[in-house]
Amino acid sequence: MIDSMSKTVTSAERFERVGVPAQANAATTTRDDFARWLKATFDLDPAKANDLVLAIYEALANVAEYAYLSTPYAGTMDLSAAHDAREAALSVTVADRGRWRTAPSHPADRSRGRGIALMKALSDRASIQTSTTGTTVRLVWTEIHRR
């Protein structure tokens, strides 16, 4: 699922997937890999672990669904997570090289369009940087301790 140009890094301090195809099945695989790394590396309450996994999956799913709609090519996405033991913080970044799509103010399907609100609610800090060269979502959780 991850193409030959992708890069994979997994250690106690870092998790990284670079060049992942911006497709739903690749987002699911990346989410599952991240969930396994999280469980193996950190001492987290199951509810908090689920919050982290859901938040990063929302970011990945948004890339897969929206980032490359207006481009003639299939794009990629990157996920990197780094733990700062001194700060007891886990910082996760999801990035793409696509175009930001502003959500309609009154979506036709009211069951959709809650991903950004979820990311903000489930993390301690959240930011979204958009530019003509892509979007970067940064999510931070504090009080995260390694096993």
C-alpha positions, 0 to 999 in steps of 0.5 A: 500500500505504501509506494516504493518512494515512501519512508518508514521510521519507528522507534521509541521516540519517533514514528514516521510515514512519508510519501504515503499515497493519499488514499483511504486504504493507505490512511487506514493502514497508517492509522493502524500502524500508528495505533500499534506504535502508540500502544507498544511505546506509551503508558496510556489510558485506553480512552486517551489512546483512542482519542489520539488515534481518532484525531490523527485519522481525521487528519489523514482522512481529510488529506485522502478525501480533499487535498488533491481533488483539484489536482490531476495527479495522485498525491501523498501524505506524511505523518510524523510523531515525536515524543519529547520525554522532558516535556512529556509531550507527543507532537503529531504532524500530518502534511500534504502537498495539495490544496486547502478546501474551505468547508461550506458554511452550510453543508448539505450533509450535516453528518460530515464536516466535523473532522477539524472540530474533533481534532481540536477537541481530542488534542491539547493543542491543534494548529492548521497551516495552509499554503499554496504548497500544502497543508500541515496539521499539528496536534500535541498531547501533554502528559504522555509518558513512555513505558 
